[in-house]
Amino acid sequence: MEIKKIAVAVDESEGSKRALELAAALAAPNPAIHLDLVYVVPIPLLDESQTASFKDILDMMIADGEGVLADMEEEMGEAVVDRTDTLLLTGTNPATEIIKLLEQRDYDMVVIGSRGLSGLKEYMGSVSHKVLNGSPVPVLIAK
């Protein structure tokens, strides 16, 4: 299997930083590999009146997400930063939004960090677990 395009799910966690390092290490020796850094701004389900009053908070959350993507992009090595794009998504469930992206675009794999949850919390609440089970492409989980 030839890898040409990798989605890297990022947030502010340590697992996400490990995923970024791993994806950069995979891409560095092969100039044909392109990386997309993906950040999902989680938006709660709201009705129209709630959405109007939530707009300022949402704008702040989006700005924070853009900041996270900019910081992550700065951490990329020079060998891969020119082959890296950033994508900011919004949705009620980060795992669902990542899976939708993987289904819509031509990725060869996704790299995502593990938060280090265990037991029931890992099974029920882990974005990486949900992506692993719903992804149409191979998933590499950075621990």
C-alpha positions, -999 to +999 in steps of 0.1 A: +000+000+000+014+033-010+007+062+013+003+096-003-022+115+019-025+113+057-051+130+079-038+139+113-064+146+140-051+172+164-062+190+195-043+203+225-036+169+241-003+152+246-016+123+225-023+147+197+013+160+198+026+124+196+003+118+166+018+149+149+053+137+156+045+102+142+028+116+111+057+140+104+082+111+109+063+090+084+061+119+058+096+133+062+115+107+041+089+106+013+083+139-005+051+124-021+033+123+012+009+151+020-005+158+055-038+174+065-039+186+101-076+184+112-091+201+142-128+198+152-145+226+171-172+207+191-206+225+189-234+216+211-269+209+197-288+242+200-320+256+187-320+288+167-324+312+197-296+295+215-274+295+184-278+333+182-266+339+217-239+313+213-223+330+183-197+350+203-186+319+221-185+299+189-163+326+173-139+324+202-138+285+200-131+287+162-103+312+169-089+289+195-090+260+170-072+281+144-046+289+170-041+252+178-037+244+141-012+272+137+008+260+167+008+224+154+018+235+120+048+254+135+058+222+152+061+204+119+096+199+107+108+219+077+109+187+057+070+184+058+056+218+066+054+227+029+033+196+023+009+203+051-026+219+051-048+227+080-086+219+082-109+234+108-142+214+111-172+221+133-197+196+145-215+181+175-191+150+177-154+152+168-152+115+159-182+117+136-168+148+118-134+131+114-150+099+099-171+120+075-140+138+063-122+104+058-152+092+038-153+124+016-116+128+008-090+105-006-069+097+024-047+066+027-046+067+065-054+087+096-031+093+126-047+102+159-036+104+195-047+083+223-058+101+255-047+073+277-082+065+290-088+031+304-118+009+312-153+021+305-141+057+298-119+045+270-147+024+254-174+051+257-157+084+254-126+080+233-125+099+200-097+076+188-117+045+196-147+058+177-125+068+147-108+034+148-142+016+146-157+039+120-129+048+097-129+037+061-091+039+060-063+024+083-060+042+116-027+046+134-031+055+171-002+072+187+001+063+224 
